[in-house]
Amino acid sequence: MGFNLRRRFRRTLGKALAIPLCRTDSFASHLPILREAVVRSTGPILELGCGEGSTPLLHELSSEADRFILTLDDDPIYLRQYARQFACERHHFEQVDNWDASVRSCAATIWSTILIDSGDPADRLVALQLLKDRGDFVVIHDSEAWPRWSIGDCTEAFHSWSEYGVAPWLALGTRFPLTVLGSNRADCNIDIAGTLRLRTSGVSPAPQKREN
């Protein structure tokens, strides 16, 4: 099964079960970290890969502070699905035909929070390389899989970073996707409710003046 077909299967299964994602869907294990990044930042948000967990969450959080969100995805079916629900003046959706080109256009902006959770592994690596210095916080889902995908350790892109697992699942000894919170602009040595920090850089980056 191709990478995007697996993503579509996971999303469809999660909806069919009709069980709260924050409690049972392993593929929403990044939501506590994503929420923390958004709450700790101000400004526009970039979502690379829409999903049943992240897209509604980001839309809700941004509505409280009237923040702009750009959501990109290469799956036209799911992009249309979420665009029908959430597209508005402050939340835009764009179809990706070429991740390199789309991400390069995003690199012209400084984002408050960037979620990397889309495309083939090679496309995720390109996104990280182009955007690692363009977000106050960068959230990378499936971080434990990067070495298995032969694209390296995503933490190496950041001066400050922490890797998290969701505490209840870890306590049960169950393996679920891990999430990295990284930054070259902000401190990521953060304890987040409901999670366990499994690895951390233990350092904070030098303060940077925010660009417009």
Backbone as JSON, one array per atom type, in Angstrom:
{
  "sequence": "MGFNLRRRFRRTLGKALAIPLCRTDSFASHLPILREAVVRSTGPILELGCGEGSTPLLHELSSEADRFILTLDDDPIYLRQYARQFACERHHFEQVDNWDASVRSCAATIWSTILIDSGDPADRLVALQLLKDRGDFVVIHDSEAWPRWSIGDCTEAFHSWSEYGVAPWLALGTRFPLTVLGSNRADCNIDIAGTLRLRTSGVSPAPQKREN",
  "N": [[0.85, -1.18, 0.0], [0.62, 2.2, -0.9], [2.22, 5.2, 0.44], [0.48, 7.47, 0.73], [-1.97, 6.22, 0.43], [-2.03, 4.67, 2.73], [-2.21, 6.7, 4.61], [-4.77, 7.67, 3.98], [-6.34, 5.45, 4.6], [-5.93, 5.26, 7.4], [-7.12, 7.63, 8.26], [-9.8, 7.24, 7.44], [-10.5, 4.96, 8.9], [-10.3, 5.95, 11.5], [-12.45, 7.77, 11.54], [-14.59, 6.03, 11.08], [-14.68, 4.49, 13.39], [-15.66, 6.26, 15.22], [-14.79, 7.26, 17.7], [-13.41, 9.32, 20.26], [-10.64, 11.07, 19.05], [-8.49, 12.07, 20.51], [-8.18, 10.3, 22.52], [-7.98, 7.67, 21.57], [-6.92, 7.39, 18.99], [-4.01, 6.58, 17.56], [-2.73, 8.01, 15.63], [-3.25, 10.58, 16.16], [-1.55, 11.37, 18.07], [0.08, 13.55, 18.27], [-1.34, 15.78, 19.02], [-1.48, 17.01, 21.69], [1.06, 18.22, 21.81], [1.05, 19.86, 19.58], [-1.04, 21.61, 20.24], [0.14, 22.9, 22.45], [2.27, 24.26, 21.23], [0.9, 26.1, 19.62], [-0.51, 27.61, 21.53], [1.58, 28.79, 22.89], [2.57, 30.63, 21.13], [2.3, 33.38, 18.75], [0.73, 34.6, 15.81], [0.8, 33.61, 12.26], [-0.11, 30.26, 11.16], [1.1, 27.19, 9.88], [0.06, 24.32, 8.3], [1.1, 21.32, 7.25], [-0.31, 18.94, 5.74], [-3.46, 17.87, 6.13], [-5.85, 16.72, 8.59], [-8.0, 14.58, 10.61], [-7.58, 15.1, 13.24], [-5.64, 17.27, 13.6], [-6.47, 19.44, 11.89], [-9.17, 20.35, 12.64], [-8.51, 21.06, 15.3], [-6.51, 23.09, 15.05], [-8.02, 24.98, 13.67], [-9.97, 25.64, 15.54], [-8.4, 26.65, 17.7], [-7.14, 28.83, 16.47], [-9.25, 30.46, 15.87], [-9.92, 31.65, 18.22], [-8.08, 33.63, 18.58], [-8.04, 34.92, 16.22], [-6.19, 34.12, 14.16], [-4.24, 33.5, 11.23], [-4.37, 30.61, 9.14], [-2.71, 28.36, 7.01], [-3.36, 25.55, 5.18], [-1.95, 22.77, 3.67], [-2.12, 20.06, 1.34], [-1.58, 16.98, -0.45], [-3.54, 15.27, -1.13], [-6.38, 15.32, -2.84], [-9.0, 14.59, -2.2], [-9.28, 14.56, 0.61], [-8.46, 17.14, 1.14], [-10.5, 18.68, -0.03], [-12.59, 17.81, 1.56], [-12.0, 18.81, 4.16], [-11.73, 21.49, 3.58], [-14.32, 22.18, 2.85], [-15.51, 22.16, 5.34], [-14.04, 23.98, 6.92], [-12.85, 26.12, 5.53], [-12.25, 29.58, 5.24], [-11.99, 33.17, 5.54], [-9.75, 33.47, 7.18], [-8.64, 30.96, 7.18], [-7.05, 29.14, 4.91], [-6.92, 26.77, 2.22], [-4.81, 24.74, 0.25], [-4.08, 22.92, -2.68], [-1.5, 20.56, -3.19], [0.77, 19.94, -5.7], [3.41, 19.63, -6.11], [5.59, 19.11, -3.61], [8.05, 20.32, -2.99], [8.04, 22.77, -4.41], [5.75, 23.99, -3.31], [6.39, 24.18, -0.59], [8.66, 25.78, -0.69], [7.53, 28.22, -1.4], [6.24, 28.81, 0.94], [8.31, 29.31, 2.63], [8.95, 31.95, 2.55], [7.7, 33.26, 4.54], [7.56, 33.97, 8.07], [6.47, 31.74, 10.38], [4.31, 31.12, 13.15], [3.74, 28.6, 14.2], [4.54, 25.48, 12.82], [3.37, 22.58, 11.34], [4.58, 19.48, 10.44], [3.48, 16.89, 8.73], [2.92, 15.25, 6.51], [2.81, 14.01, 3.09], [5.25, 11.96, 1.27], [8.04, 10.36, 2.97], [10.45, 11.56, 1.96], [9.47, 14.02, 1.12], [8.76, 15.15, 3.53], [11.25, 15.5, 4.65], [12.34, 17.44, 2.92], [10.6, 19.55, 3.54], [11.33, 20.02, 6.21], [14.02, 20.8, 5.92], [13.74, 23.19, 4.5], [12.14, 24.76, 6.14], [12.99, 24.82, 8.77], [14.1, 27.02, 10.05], [12.1, 28.84, 9.88], [9.95, 28.93, 11.54], [8.55, 29.68, 14.73], [7.93, 27.55, 16.38], [8.3, 24.16, 15.43], [6.49, 21.36, 14.69], [6.8, 17.94, 14.52], [5.39, 15.12, 13.44], [5.37, 11.51, 13.88], [8.07, 11.17, 14.49], [9.8, 9.19, 15.39], [9.97, 7.47, 13.3], [11.61, 8.47, 11.35], [14.43, 7.66, 11.18], [13.98, 4.99, 10.39], [12.83, 5.4, 7.94], [15.01, 6.16, 6.59], [15.82, 8.83, 6.48], [17.18, 10.21, 8.33], [17.7, 11.82, 11.6], [15.32, 13.87, 12.8], [15.67, 15.73, 14.82], [18.16, 16.83, 14.6], [18.03, 19.12, 13.15], [17.52, 21.23, 14.78], [18.31, 23.61, 17.35], [17.17, 23.69, 19.86], [15.1, 21.26, 21.26], [12.53, 18.78, 21.94], [11.37, 15.44, 22.38], [8.34, 13.68, 22.39], [6.08, 11.32, 23.9], [2.76, 10.05, 24.23], [1.45, 9.94, 27.41], [-0.48, 8.0, 28.66], [-0.54, 5.88, 26.78], [2.13, 5.12, 26.65], [2.45, 4.18, 29.22], [1.02, 1.85, 29.11], [2.68, 0.33, 27.67], [2.46, 0.37, 24.97], [3.25, 0.91, 21.58], [3.25, 3.92, 19.93], [3.05, 6.59, 17.5], [5.63, 9.03, 17.87], [6.37, 12.48, 18.74], [8.14, 15.36, 17.78], [9.0, 18.48, 19.11], [10.45, 21.25, 17.92], [12.89, 23.94, 17.58], [14.68, 26.75, 16.34], [14.46, 29.17, 17.32], [13.06, 29.46, 19.68], [12.51, 28.29, 23.08], [12.37, 24.87, 23.65], [12.35, 23.17, 25.77], [10.14, 21.91, 27.35], [7.6, 20.82, 29.53], [4.74, 18.98, 28.89], [1.35, 18.59, 29.51], [-0.07, 15.36, 29.9], [1.78, 14.06, 28.39], [5.01, 12.45, 27.96], [8.35, 13.46, 28.14], [10.72, 12.09, 26.15], [13.19, 12.37, 24.99], [15.54, 15.08, 24.93], [17.03, 18.22, 24.01], [18.01, 19.84, 25.96], [18.9, 22.42, 25.92], [18.59, 25.96, 25.22], [17.79, 28.07, 22.49], [19.61, 30.98, 21.29], [18.11, 34.18, 21.74], [16.12, 35.5, 19.09], [15.49, 38.16, 16.82], [12.26, 38.73, 15.71], [11.23, 38.35, 12.36], [9.33, 40.17, 9.89]],
  "CA": [[0.0, 0.0, 0.0], [1.42, 3.41, -0.98], [2.24, 6.02, 1.64], [-0.73, 8.28, 0.84], [-3.1, 5.33, 0.63], [-2.04, 4.32, 4.15], [-2.74, 7.86, 5.33], [-6.21, 7.73, 3.76], [-6.93, 4.35, 5.36], [-5.9, 5.6, 8.81], [-8.13, 8.66, 8.5], [-11.12, 6.65, 7.27], [-10.73, 4.07, 10.03], [-10.54, 6.77, 12.69], [-13.8, 8.31, 11.47], [-15.55, 4.93, 11.16], [-14.76, 4.05, 14.78], [-16.46, 7.26, 15.92], [-14.29, 7.35, 19.06], [-12.61, 10.55, 20.35], [-9.28, 10.86, 18.57], [-7.49, 12.41, 21.5], [-8.04, 9.21, 23.47], [-7.78, 6.34, 21.02], [-6.31, 7.34, 17.67], [-2.57, 6.75, 17.69], [-2.25, 8.95, 14.63], [-3.47, 11.92, 16.69], [-0.7, 11.47, 19.26], [0.79, 14.83, 18.26], [-2.22, 16.91, 19.31], [-1.08, 17.81, 22.87], [2.26, 19.01, 21.5], [0.62, 20.89, 18.63], [-1.8, 22.6, 21.01], [1.07, 23.68, 23.27], [3.01, 25.16, 20.35], [0.01, 27.19, 19.2], [-0.82, 28.44, 22.7], [2.78, 29.52, 23.29], [3.03, 31.49, 20.04], [1.34, 34.28, 18.12], [1.01, 34.77, 14.39], [0.23, 32.64, 11.32], [0.12, 28.83, 11.38], [1.23, 26.41, 8.65], [-0.25, 22.9, 8.49], [1.47, 20.5, 6.09], [-1.04, 17.68, 5.87], [-4.68, 18.01, 6.92], [-6.2, 15.49, 9.29], [-9.17, 14.62, 11.47], [-7.19, 15.65, 14.53], [-4.94, 18.56, 13.6], [-7.15, 20.54, 11.21], [-10.18, 20.97, 13.52], [-7.87, 21.66, 16.47], [-5.9, 24.36, 14.66], [-9.08, 25.92, 13.32], [-10.58, 26.1, 16.8], [-7.46, 27.48, 18.46], [-6.86, 30.08, 15.77], [-10.45, 31.31, 15.88], [-9.96, 32.37, 19.49], [-7.17, 34.78, 18.5], [-8.13, 35.43, 14.85], [-4.9, 33.88, 13.52], [-4.33, 32.93, 9.88], [-3.86, 29.25, 8.94], [-2.6, 27.82, 5.65], [-3.3, 24.09, 5.2], [-1.56, 22.18, 2.39], [-2.18, 18.6, 1.26], [-1.54, 16.48, -1.82], [-4.69, 14.38, -1.32], [-7.48, 16.23, -3.16], [-10.25, 14.18, -1.56], [-9.3, 15.04, 1.98], [-8.36, 18.6, 1.13], [-11.86, 19.19, -0.28], [-13.43, 17.48, 2.72], [-11.75, 19.74, 5.26], [-11.99, 22.84, 3.09], [-15.77, 22.41, 2.95], [-15.86, 22.38, 6.74], [-13.3, 24.99, 7.67], [-12.3, 27.22, 4.73], [-12.81, 30.9, 5.49], [-11.02, 34.23, 5.24], [-8.52, 33.29, 7.96], [-8.15, 29.59, 7.04], [-6.96, 28.82, 3.49], [-6.52, 25.41, 1.86], [-4.18, 24.71, -1.07], [-3.69, 21.62, -3.21], [-0.09, 20.44, -3.49], [1.17, 19.08, -6.81], [4.84, 19.42, -5.91], [5.86, 19.58, -2.25], [9.21, 21.21, -2.97], [7.62, 24.09, -4.86], [4.8, 24.56, -2.36], [7.08, 24.52, 0.66], [9.53, 26.92, -0.95], [6.73, 29.44, -1.36], [5.91, 29.06, 2.36], [9.53, 29.72, 3.34], [9.07, 33.41, 2.53], [6.98, 33.76, 5.71], [7.88, 33.44, 9.39], [5.26, 31.17, 10.94], [4.38, 30.9, 14.6], [3.76, 27.15, 14.38], [4.53, 24.7, 11.58], [3.17, 21.14, 11.52], [5.05, 18.65, 9.32], [2.8, 15.61, 8.91], [2.31, 14.98, 5.21], [3.67, 13.63, 1.98], [6.19, 10.87, 1.45], [9.15, 10.73, 3.85], [11.37, 12.49, 1.31], [8.84, 15.34, 1.11], [8.86, 15.68, 4.9], [12.64, 15.95, 4.82], [12.46, 18.7, 2.2], [9.9, 20.56, 4.33], [12.15, 20.35, 7.37], [15.22, 21.53, 5.49], [13.39, 24.53, 4.04], [11.34, 25.51, 7.11], [13.49, 24.66, 10.14], [14.38, 28.34, 10.61], [11.01, 29.74, 9.49], [8.86, 28.83, 12.49], [8.89, 29.76, 16.15], [7.88, 26.14, 16.78], [8.04, 23.19, 14.37], [5.98, 20.11, 15.25], [7.04, 16.86, 13.56], [4.74, 13.86, 13.84], [6.06, 10.28, 13.44], [9.51, 11.45, 14.55], [10.57, 7.95, 15.61], [10.05, 6.72, 12.04], [12.55, 9.06, 10.4], [15.57, 6.77, 10.9], [13.5, 3.82, 9.66], [12.59, 5.85, 6.57], [16.34, 6.5, 6.04], [15.94, 10.27, 6.23], [17.93, 10.81, 9.43], [17.07, 12.19, 12.86], [14.81, 15.23, 12.58], [16.09, 16.65, 15.88], [19.43, 17.44, 14.24], [17.78, 20.41, 12.49], [17.16, 22.24, 15.77], [19.18, 23.87, 18.5], [16.37, 23.31, 21.02], [14.05, 20.31, 20.86], [12.12, 17.7, 22.83], [10.56, 14.41, 21.74], [7.28, 13.31, 23.32], [5.1, 10.26, 23.72], [1.55, 10.29, 25.01], [1.7, 9.22, 28.65], [-1.27, 6.78, 28.92], [-0.16, 4.79, 25.88], [3.44, 4.66, 27.07], [2.29, 3.43, 30.46], [0.51, 0.52, 28.75], [3.7, -0.37, 26.91], [2.03, 0.33, 23.58], [4.05, 1.77, 20.71], [2.5, 4.83, 19.12], [3.94, 7.6, 16.93], [6.17, 10.07, 18.73], [6.32, 13.82, 18.16], [9.21, 16.3, 18.14], [8.8, 19.93, 19.11], [11.79, 21.8, 17.69], [12.96, 25.35, 17.24], [15.93, 27.5, 16.35], [14.05, 30.52, 17.7], [12.38, 29.46, 20.98], [12.88, 27.23, 24.01], [11.5, 23.7, 23.55], [12.48, 22.35, 26.98], [8.81, 22.14, 27.9], [6.79, 19.69, 29.97], [3.39, 19.14, 28.35], [0.4, 17.73, 30.21], [-0.51, 14.18, 29.19], [2.87, 13.48, 27.6], [6.3, 12.24, 28.59], [9.5, 13.82, 27.31], [11.58, 10.91, 26.04], [14.53, 12.89, 24.68], [15.54, 16.53, 24.88], [18.33, 18.83, 23.78], [18.45, 20.41, 27.21], [19.45, 23.77, 25.71], [17.69, 26.95, 24.65], [18.46, 28.87, 21.45], [19.79, 32.41, 21.55], [16.93, 34.95, 21.3], [16.22, 36.05, 17.74], [14.5, 39.19, 16.48], [11.28, 38.18, 14.78], [11.1, 39.04, 11.08], [7.95, 40.38, 9.45]],
  "C": [[0.89, 1.24, 0.0], [1.27, 4.27, 0.25], [0.96, 6.81, 1.8], [-1.98, 7.43, 1.0], [-3.19, 4.89, 2.08], [-2.59, 5.47, 4.98], [-4.26, 7.92, 5.19], [-6.92, 6.63, 4.55], [-7.0, 4.69, 6.85], [-6.99, 6.63, 9.12], [-9.53, 8.08, 8.45], [-11.46, 5.75, 8.45], [-11.04, 4.88, 11.29], [-11.94, 7.35, 12.7], [-14.84, 7.22, 11.65], [-15.73, 4.46, 12.6], [-15.59, 4.99, 15.63], [-16.08, 7.33, 17.4], [-13.4, 8.57, 19.15], [-11.15, 10.31, 20.01], [-8.24, 11.1, 19.64], [-7.27, 11.28, 22.48], [-7.6, 7.91, 22.83], [-7.01, 6.29, 19.72], [-4.82, 7.61, 17.79], [-2.03, 7.79, 16.72], [-2.59, 10.39, 14.99], [-2.61, 12.15, 17.93], [0.07, 12.77, 19.35], [-0.05, 16.0, 18.75], [-1.85, 17.67, 20.59], [0.11, 18.71, 22.6], [1.89, 20.16, 20.55], [-0.14, 22.0, 19.35], [-0.85, 23.5, 21.81], [1.84, 24.68, 22.42], [2.15, 26.35, 19.95], [-0.26, 28.15, 20.36], [0.36, 29.31, 23.09], [3.27, 30.52, 22.22], [1.93, 32.42, 19.57], [1.71, 34.41, 16.65], [0.47, 33.62, 13.55], [0.71, 31.21, 11.58], [0.15, 28.12, 10.04], [1.02, 24.94, 8.97], [0.08, 22.15, 7.2], [0.87, 19.12, 6.28], [-2.27, 17.85, 6.73], [-5.04, 16.67, 7.55], [-7.37, 15.69, 10.23], [-8.84, 15.17, 12.85], [-6.67, 17.07, 14.44], [-5.76, 19.69, 12.99], [-8.26, 21.15, 12.05], [-9.56, 21.65, 14.73], [-7.28, 23.02, 16.13], [-6.96, 25.41, 14.33], [-9.72, 26.5, 14.57], [-9.66, 27.04, 17.56], [-7.23, 28.83, 17.8], [-8.06, 31.02, 15.8], [-10.5, 32.15, 17.14], [-9.1, 33.63, 19.44], [-7.14, 35.38, 17.1], [-6.79, 35.32, 14.14], [-5.1, 33.19, 12.18], [-3.72, 31.53, 9.86], [-3.81, 28.97, 7.44], [-2.43, 26.31, 5.78], [-2.99, 23.59, 3.79], [-1.7, 20.67, 2.45], [-2.15, 18.18, -0.2], [-2.66, 15.49, -2.11], [-5.92, 15.23, -1.59], [-8.78, 15.88, -2.47], [-10.34, 14.74, -0.15], [-9.17, 16.55, 2.06], [-9.74, 19.21, 0.92], [-12.74, 18.97, 0.94], [-13.25, 18.5, 3.84], [-11.98, 21.18, 4.83], [-13.48, 23.16, 3.17], [-16.18, 22.75, 4.38], [-15.27, 23.66, 7.32], [-12.8, 26.18, 6.85], [-13.03, 28.52, 5.02], [-11.71, 31.93, 5.24], [-9.7, 34.03, 5.98], [-7.97, 31.87, 7.88], [-8.21, 29.19, 5.56], [-6.46, 27.39, 3.3], [-5.95, 25.43, 0.45], [-3.78, 23.29, -1.43], [-2.21, 21.62, -3.59], [0.11, 19.47, -4.66], [2.64, 18.72, -6.71], [5.22, 20.0, -4.56], [7.02, 20.56, -2.21], [8.8, 22.63, -3.34], [6.7, 24.76, -3.85], [5.48, 25.01, -1.08], [8.01, 25.71, 0.46], [8.75, 28.24, -0.91], [6.37, 29.81, 0.08], [7.11, 29.6, 3.12], [9.75, 31.23, 3.33], [8.43, 34.05, 3.76], [7.59, 33.19, 6.98], [6.57, 33.0, 10.03], [5.41, 31.01, 12.45], [4.51, 29.41, 14.9], [3.69, 26.49, 13.02], [4.34, 23.24, 11.96], [3.65, 20.42, 10.27], [4.49, 17.24, 9.54], [2.16, 15.18, 7.59], [3.33, 14.5, 4.21], [4.51, 12.4, 2.27], [7.31, 11.31, 2.38], [10.12, 11.73, 3.23], [10.81, 13.9, 1.27], [8.88, 15.97, 2.5], [10.27, 16.22, 5.15], [12.86, 17.28, 4.13], [11.79, 19.83, 2.99], [10.73, 20.99, 5.54], [13.36, 21.19, 6.97], [14.9, 22.97, 5.12], [12.76, 25.4, 5.13], [11.88, 25.49, 8.53], [13.8, 25.99, 10.82], [13.24, 29.33, 10.38], [9.8, 29.63, 10.41], [9.36, 29.02, 13.91], [8.91, 28.36, 16.75], [7.59, 25.28, 15.55], [7.65, 21.87, 15.04], [6.1, 19.03, 14.18], [6.44, 15.57, 14.11], [5.51, 12.68, 13.25], [7.58, 10.43, 13.51], [10.35, 10.19, 14.72], [10.77, 7.17, 14.33], [11.1, 7.27, 11.09], [13.78, 8.18, 10.16], [15.16, 5.53, 10.1], [13.23, 4.16, 8.2], [13.89, 6.25, 5.88], [16.44, 7.97, 5.66], [16.54, 10.98, 7.45], [17.11, 11.06, 10.68], [16.63, 13.64, 12.74], [15.27, 16.21, 13.65], [17.38, 17.38, 15.52], [19.26, 18.8, 13.56], [17.63, 21.55, 13.48], [18.22, 22.39, 16.86], [18.48, 23.45, 19.79], [15.24, 22.39, 20.57], [13.73, 19.36, 22.0], [11.28, 16.73, 22.03], [9.61, 13.82, 22.77], [6.54, 12.05, 22.89], [3.9, 10.58, 24.58], [1.55, 9.36, 26.22], [0.85, 7.97, 28.85], [-0.86, 5.6, 28.05], [1.21, 4.24, 26.24], [3.34, 3.8, 28.31], [1.79, 2.01, 30.19], [1.53, -0.29, 27.96], [3.37, -0.48, 25.44], [2.86, 1.31, 22.76], [3.13, 2.61, 19.82], [3.45, 5.88, 18.56], [4.37, 8.64, 17.95], [6.17, 11.41, 17.99], [7.49, 14.65, 18.67], [8.68, 17.72, 18.08], [10.19, 20.55, 19.01], [11.75, 23.26, 17.33], [14.41, 25.81, 17.21], [15.68, 28.94, 16.79], [13.5, 30.59, 19.12], [12.83, 28.25, 21.81], [11.87, 26.08, 23.91], [11.69, 22.73, 24.72], [11.23, 22.53, 27.82], [8.19, 20.83, 28.33], [5.35, 19.96, 29.55], [2.47, 18.13, 29.0], [-0.03, 16.56, 29.33], [0.56, 13.51, 28.35], [4.08, 13.22, 28.5], [7.39, 12.68, 27.63], [10.48, 12.66, 27.32], [13.01, 11.29, 25.74], [14.44, 14.41, 24.65], [16.95, 17.05, 24.64], [18.89, 19.41, 25.06], [19.05, 21.79, 27.1], [18.38, 24.66, 25.1], [18.44, 27.75, 23.59], [18.64, 30.31, 21.89], [18.58, 33.17, 21.03], [17.17, 35.52, 19.91], [15.14, 37.12, 17.56], [13.56, 38.62, 15.44], [11.19, 39.03, 13.52], [9.63, 39.23, 10.77], [7.62, 39.45, 8.3]]
}
